[in-house]
């Protein structure tokens, strides 16, 4: 049940966060939506962290993918919250940081899905 809830959280919050993030690229002043995007990102990270811990502790879980998911989720927090301070000077390569944020987010969501798939596949074998 925890795997399913975490997986759904990653899917739904991840999709909404990605859509909102892409919307930011086309809006000049999205200030009111940034807290929503941040909350969705935090939900994705929490979901992947739960899946990663389950992947490490469950029999048959893919330990390497679980560790990668945890590491990339933590990296997403660093990039997401560091984005504004890194871009505080004129001429900063804002697009590069945005692309990095997008790539790390996609990797986090993908690893979360992979961990959940592995846990669901391992459960019947363990039972």
N, C-alpha and C positions, 0 to 999 in steps of 0.2 A: 504494500500500500504506500509506503514512504517513497519507493522508487517511482511509482506512478505519479504521485503528487509532485515530487521534485521534477520529474520529466515534463509534466504539464506546465509547471511554473516556468521552466526554462524555455519551453516552446512558446507559450503565450506571451510572457514578459519579454522574451528575446525578440519575437516578431514585432511587438509593439515598439520596443526600444529601437530596433533597426529602422522601422518606418518613421519614427519620430526623428531619429538621427539624420536620415536622408532628407526629411522635411527641413531640418536646420540648414542644410546646404543650400536650400532655395529661399530661405527667409532671412532677412537681414537682422531682425530683432526678435529672436525667439525666447527672450528672457522668461516669460511666464510659463513656458513649457519645459525649461531645463530641469526644474525639480521633479517633474513627472518622469522625464527621461532618466534622471538619476535614480529615482525610486525603482523604476523598471530594471535598470542595470544592477542595482543592489539585489533585487529578487533573483535575477539570473545568476549572479555570483553565489548567492546563498544556496540556490538549487544545485549548482554544479559542485559546490563544496560538500553538500550533503551526499550527492551521488559519488563524489570522490572518496569520501570517508567510507561509505558503504562498499565501494569498489575495493578499497584496501582491506576491509575487515570481512567481507562476505567470502565464503568458499566459492571458488571458481571465478571470482572477479578478476578483471585484467588490471594487475597492479601498476603496470607501466602507464596505461591510459588514465588510471585514477590519479597517479602522481602528476601526470601532465595536465589533467583537468584542474587540479588544485593549484598548480603553479601558474597556469594561464589565467585562471580566475583571479588570483592575487595580482597578476600583471595587469589585468583589466581594471582593477580598482586603482592601481598606481597611475596608469595612463589616463583613466577617466577623471580622477580628481586632480591630477597634475597638469592636465591640459591647459587650464586657464593661466596658471602661474608660468608655464613654459612659453606661453604666447603673449606675454605682457609687454614685449618690446616691439616697436614698429619694424616691419620688414621680416618678422618671424615667418617661417614656412608653415603657415597655418594648415594648408592643404595636406602637408606631409604628416602632421600630427593627427589630422582627421582620418587620413587613410590608415595610419597605424592603429588608431582607436577602432576603426571598422574591422581591420584584419584580426586584431586581438579579440574583438567581440565575436566575430564569426568563428574563430578557433575555439573560444570558450563554449559557445552554443553547440558547435559540432562535437567537441569532446564530451560535453554533457549528454548529448544524444547517444554517442558511442558507448559511454559508460552505462547508461540506462539500458541500452540494447543488450550489452554483455551481461548485465545483472539479471535481466528478464530471461535470457537464454540459459543462464547457469542455475536458475532457481529450480526448474523441473529436475535437473540432474542431481541437485543436492537433496531434494525431497525424495 
